Amino acid sequence: MSSQARASLAARLRDAGQRVTPQRMLILSALTPGAHLSADEVYARIEGSLLAVNRSTVYRTLERFRDLGLVSETDLGGGVREYELLEDGRHHHLICIDCGGMLELADSLVHPLREAILSRHGFAARIEHLAVFGCCAKCQVRVPKGMVSGSTSPL
């Protein structure tokens, strides 16, 4: 990681009111924008470092980073919470249940949903990293119209 990237991450921690500790910097440096990693994968990336960081510290720190908006947490369909370093704000994913392909979805498309939920139900939804499952354009060509592969019910 470049010294500029480290300085940027340290500034983000300070801006969030957090102390910049070697352990926090190590965990942040294991994450990269666009890469979704489980807490165990983050731990595996830093396990051989000079700093003693245990698995529970990784889990607690990732949860704190999530609460501060530094990382997003989502389940992309594998039943495991995955974390991603956020650089340019929120984004979401469209995940094909046939081929496993993933497309990024801009938050600007989800924002009206948050507003509608608030307006209709008085509920302030925290939709920070949404995973929408369905069938991508390529797979739709191979699947009968309105049907999802492996399913007998229409979309």
Summary of the structure (lengths in Angstrom):
residues: 155
radius of gyration: 18.4
end to end distance: 43.8
largest distance: 55.4
contacts: 392
relative contact order: 0.12
helix: 42%
strand: 19%
